[in-house]
């Protein structure tokens, strides 16, 4: 059994601009579980919490957003999952 190396010739990885945490950039913004419209930006259409590398949040605010989403789900401000069954 022989293993072949994958060739990556001609393929370059392009890295975009690093996202900035919107809560650190604007000090007036606060993470609030009672505001589901702002939390919806951090939840996919399937109901999953968007990871930090995609949302651009710093670690501190990503933890706060995750906790706020979970709290909002428990008091029925946000759904646990999408309504459609596929």
BASEFI-932472 format. One record per residue: residue in three letters; z, x, y of N, C-alpha, C in turn. Coordinates in steps of 0.1 Angstrom, whole numbers, plus 2048, in hexadecimal, padded with zeros to 3 digits. Example, Ala and Ser with C-alpha at 12.3 -4.5 7.8 and 13.67 -1.06 7.14 Angstrom:
ALA84E8847C784E87B7D384E8847DF SER8478807EA8478897F584F881800 
% end
This chain:
UNK8008087F480080080080080980C UNK7F68088157F58108217F780782D UNK7FF80D8368018068437F880B84E UNK7F28038557E98078607F180686D UNK7EE80F8767F480F8837EB80588C UNK7F27FD8937EA7F589C7E67FD8A9 UNK7DA7FC8AC7D58038B87D67FA8C4 UNK7DB8008CF7DC7F98DB7D37FF8E6 UNK7C88058E27BF80B8EB7B98008F4 UNK7B88029007B27F990A7BB7ED90E UNK7C67EC9087CF7E190C7DB7E7914 UNK7DC7E29207E77E79297F07DC92B UNK7FD7DF92B8077D592F8087D593E UNK8077C99438097C89528167C1955 UNK81E7C795D82B7C196182A7BC96F UNK82E7AF97082E7A997D83A7AD985 UNK83B7A79918467AA99A8537A5994 UNK85D7AC99686A7A899186F79C998 UNK87479299187978699888778999E UNK8897829A88967849AF89E7779AD UNK8AB7799AA8B476E9A88B57669B5 UNK8B27599B38B17509BF8BF74D9C5 UNK8C974E9BC8D774C9C18DC7589C8 UNK8D87649C58DC7709CC8D57729D9 UNK8C876D9D98C076F9E58C47659F0 UNK8C87599EC8CC74F9F58DB74B9F3 UNK8E37509FB8F274F9F98F67409FB UNK8EE737A018F2729A028F07219F6 UNK8E87269ED8E571F9E08F17219D7 UNK8F67179D09017179C78FC7119BA UNK9017169AF8FF7109A29097049A1 UNK9036F899F90B6EC99F9076E3993 UNK9106E098A90C6D797F9096C9983 UNK90D6C598F90B6B79938FE6B599A UNK8F66C099A8E86BF9A08DE6C1996 UNK8DA6B798E8D16B99838C26BD987 UNK8BF6B99948B16BC9988AF6CB99A UNK8B96D399E8B86E199F8BA6E8991 UNK8C16E29888C36E797B8B66E6972 UNK8AE6DC9758A26D996D8986E596E UNK8996ED9788906F997989470396E UNK8A07039698A470C95F8A5707951 UNK89E6FB94F89D6F594288F6F293F UNK88A6F593387C6F292F87B6E392D UNK86E6DF92B86B6D19288716CD91B UNK8736D69128796D39058896D3905 UNK88E6D791189D6D69128A46E3910 UNK89D6EE90F8A36FB90D8A670291A UNK8B070A91A8B47129268AA71D927 UNK8A571F93389B72A9368A2737936 UNK89D74192F8A474E92E8A375693C UNK8AC75F93D8AD76694A8A176E94E UNK89A77494488E77C94788377394D UNK88376694A87975E94F87D75795C UNK88A75395D88F74C969891755974 UNK89476297189676C97C8A476D981 UNK8AD76597B8BB76697F8C277397B UNK8CC7769838D478297F8DE77D974 UNK8E478696D8ED7829628F8779966 UNK8FE77B971909773976905765978 UNK8FA76397F8F57569828EF74F976 UNK8E975696D8E47509618EF74A958 UNK8FA75195790674B95090B73F957 UNK90B73F96490F73396C90672796A UNK8F972A96A8EF7209688F071A95A UNK8F17229508F371E9428FF715940 UNK90A71994691671194691570394D UNK90E70495890B6F79609026EE958 UNK8F86F39528EF6EB94A8F76E493E UNK8FF6EC9389076E692C9106DC931 UNK9166DE93D9206D49429186C8946 UNK90C6C994D9046BE9518FF6B6945 UNK8FD6BD93A8F86B692D9046AD928 UNK9106B292891B6AB92391F69F92B UNK91C69F93891F69293F91268A942 UNK90868D93A8FB68693A8F3686947 UNK8F469194E8EB6939598DE699955 UNK8DE6A194A8D26A79458D16A4936 UNK8C56A29318C469F9238C66AC91A UNK8CA6AA90E8CC6B59058BE6BA900 UNK8B56B08FE8A76B48F989D6AA900 UNK8906AC8FD8866A49028866968FB UNK88168C90188167F8FB87767D8F1 UNK86B6848F28606828E88636898DB UNK85E6828D085F6888C385268C8BF UNK8506998BB84369E8B68446A48A8 
% end
